[in-house]
Amino acid sequence: MLTAVALGLAQGVRHSIEPDHVAAVSVLIREEAKVWRSTWLGAIWGFGHSLSLLAMSVALVAFGAALPDSLDRAFALIVALVLIALGVRSLWWTHAGADRKVRTPLQALVVGAVHGLAGTSALTATVFAALPSTSARLTYISLFGIGSIVGMASMSGLAGLWLGRVVRPWLMTTLRFAIGGLSIAIGVLTGLDALAPS
């Protein structure tokens, strides 16, 4: 059980800094220079991510089932499309000179939830292989979710601090284009991976 606690928290934090998560949250907070606000949005994203991940994983663990490969690919493809859409939207707003601030907490929650669905298969495979009992598996999954929230909130808060106190105004437009392009690029790579034959 102690192993499940330690691994769940650590893996949740590590999971929060994977490239597709960083890209999605970067687009969400790209113009938010208030540390508390960017931290809050990151936590909301992490909560949405954990909520869908936990719901699906708990169901799979409870029934001893595995997510069909076709459904896992479909979830990954949805994540890819969301990343591309966020990136295109970010580039359009930057090009148009729109002074749009952060997305709403609801949007952060939805984007996080979509990402959580795409990670279900790998997480349940890990807990089934590594942990012997249902209680240990559910503990691991729950703490994984908590670790994801903490990791995403921390990363977003640091990003907000950096945007507000380090990045100069004349660099902001370039940074916005870079963030939008990164989101699109990772979305395309995620989509190609989801469509590739197994």
C-alpha positions in Angstrom: 0.0 0.0 0.0 2.8 2.4 0.8 4.4 1.6 -2.5 1.1 2.5 -4.2 0.9 5.8 -2.4 4.4 6.8 -3.3 4.2 5.7 -6.9 0.8 7.1 -7.5 1.7 10.6 -6.4 5.1 10.5 -8.2 3.7 9.2 -11.4 0.8 11.7 -11.3 3.2 14.6 -11.0 5.4 13.2 -13.8 2.4 12.6 -16.0 1.3 16.2 -15.7 4.4 17.4 -17.6 4.1 15.2 -20.6 4.3 17.3 -23.9 0.6 17.1 -24.8 -0.4 18.3 -21.4 2.1 21.1 -21.4 0.9 22.2 -24.8 -2.7 22.3 -23.8 -2.2 24.2 -20.6 0.2 26.6 -22.3 -2.5 27.6 -24.7 -5.0 27.9 -21.9 -2.8 30.3 -19.8 -0.8 31.9 -22.6 -1.9 35.4 -21.7 -2.4 35.1 -18.0 0.3 36.8 -16.0 -1.4 36.5 -12.6 0.2 33.6 -10.8 -2.9 32.7 -8.7 -5.1 32.7 -11.8 -2.8 30.5 -13.9 -2.3 28.1 -10.9 -6.1 27.9 -10.5 -6.6 27.1 -14.2 -3.9 24.5 -14.1 -5.5 22.9 -11.0 -8.9 22.9 -12.8 -7.4 21.3 -15.9 -5.8 18.7 -13.6 -9.1 18.1 -11.8 -10.9 17.5 -15.1 -8.1 15.2 -16.3 -8.2 13.3 -13.0 -12.0 13.1 -12.9 -12.4 11.4 -16.3 -9.3 9.3 -15.8 -10.4 8.1 -12.4 -14.0 7.4 -13.5 -12.9 5.2 -16.4 -10.1 3.5 -14.6 -12.2 2.7 -11.5 -14.8 1.1 -13.8 -12.2 -0.9 -15.6 -10.5 -2.0 -12.3 -13.8 -2.9 -10.7 -14.8 -5.1 -13.6 -11.3 -6.4 -14.3 -11.6 -5.2 -17.9 -9.4 -3.5 -20.4 -10.2 -0.6 -22.7 -10.6 -1.7 -26.3 -7.7 -0.6 -28.5 -10.1 1.1 -30.9 -11.6 3.2 -28.2 -8.2 4.1 -26.8 -7.2 5.3 -30.3 -10.4 7.3 -30.6 -9.7 9.1 -27.3 -6.2 9.9 -28.4 -7.4 11.2 -31.7 -9.9 13.5 -29.9 -7.0 14.8 -27.8 -5.1 15.5 -31.1 -8.0 17.4 -32.6 -8.4 19.5 -29.4 -4.7 20.4 -29.4 -4.9 21.4 -33.0 -8.0 23.5 -32.5 -6.5 25.2 -29.5 -3.4 26.0 -31.4 -5.2 27.3 -34.4 -7.4 29.5 -32.2 -4.4 30.8 -30.4 -2.6 31.7 -33.7 -5.7 33.4 -35.0 -6.2 35.5 -31.9 -2.5 36.5 -32.0 -2.6 37.3 -35.7 -5.8 39.4 -35.3 -4.3 41.3 -32.4 -7.2 40.2 -30.1 -6.5 40.8 -26.4 -8.2 37.6 -25.3 -7.3 36.6 -21.8 -7.4 33.1 -20.3 -10.1 30.6 -21.2 -12.8 29.9 -18.7 -12.5 27.4 -15.9 -15.1 25.3 -17.7 -13.0 25.2 -20.8 -10.0 24.1 -18.8 -12.1 21.4 -17.1 -13.3 20.0 -20.4 -9.9 20.0 -22.1 -8.4 18.3 -19.1 -11.2 15.7 -19.1 -10.6 14.9 -22.7 -6.9 14.3 -22.0 -7.8 12.1 -19.0 -9.8 9.7 -21.2 -6.8 9.2 -23.5 -4.6 8.1 -20.6 -6.9 5.4 -19.2 -5.5 2.4 -21.1 -1.9 2.9 -20.1 -2.8 3.6 -16.4 -5.0 0.6 -16.0 -2.4 -1.6 -17.7 0.1 -0.4 -15.2 -2.0 -1.0 -12.1 -3.1 -4.4 -13.2 0.5 -5.5 -13.8 2.1 -3.9 -10.7 -0.4 -4.2 -7.9 -2.1 -7.3 -6.6 -5.3 -6.1 -5.0 -8.3 -4.0 -6.0 -7.7 -1.7 -3.0 -4.1 -1.1 -3.9 -5.1 -0.4 -7.5 -7.8 2.1 -6.6 -5.4 3.8 -4.1 -2.8 4.1 -6.8 -5.3 5.6 -9.3 -6.7 8.1 -6.8 -3.2 9.3 -5.8 -2.2 9.4 -9.4 -5.0 11.9 -9.9 -4.0 14.0 -7.0 -0.4 14.0 -8.2 -1.6 15.2 -11.6 -3.6 18.1 -10.1 -0.6 19.2 -7.9 1.8 18.9 -10.8 -0.4 20.8 -13.3 -1.2 23.5 -10.8 2.5 24.0 -10.0 3.6 24.0 -13.6 0.9 26.5 -14.5 1.7 28.7 -11.6 5.4 28.8 -12.6 4.4 29.6 -16.2 2.2 32.5 -15.0 5.1 33.8 -12.9 7.4 33.6 -15.8 4.9 35.3 -18.1 4.3 38.1 -15.7 7.8 38.8 -14.4 10.3 37.5 -16.9 8.9 37.8 -20.4 9.1 41.3 -21.8 6.1 42.7 -23.6 7.8 42.9 -27.0 8.5 39.1 -26.8 4.9 38.2 -25.9 3.6 38.1 -29.5 6.4 35.8 -30.6 5.8 33.6 -27.6 2.1 33.4 -28.4 2.8 32.3 -31.9 5.3 29.7 -30.6 2.8 28.3 -28.1 0.1 28.0 -30.8 2.5 26.3 -33.2 3.7 23.9 -30.5 0.1 22.9 -29.7 -0.6 22.2 -33.4 2.6 20.3 -33.9 2.0 18.0 -30.8 -1.6 17.6 -31.9 -0.5 16.4 -35.4 2.0 14.0 -33.9 -0.5 12.7 -31.4 -3.0 12.2 -34.2 -0.5 10.4 -36.5 0.4 8.1 -33.6 -3.3 7.3 -32.9 -3.9 6.5 -36.6 -0.7 4.4 -37.1 -1.3 0.7 -37.4 -0.4 -1.2 -34.2 
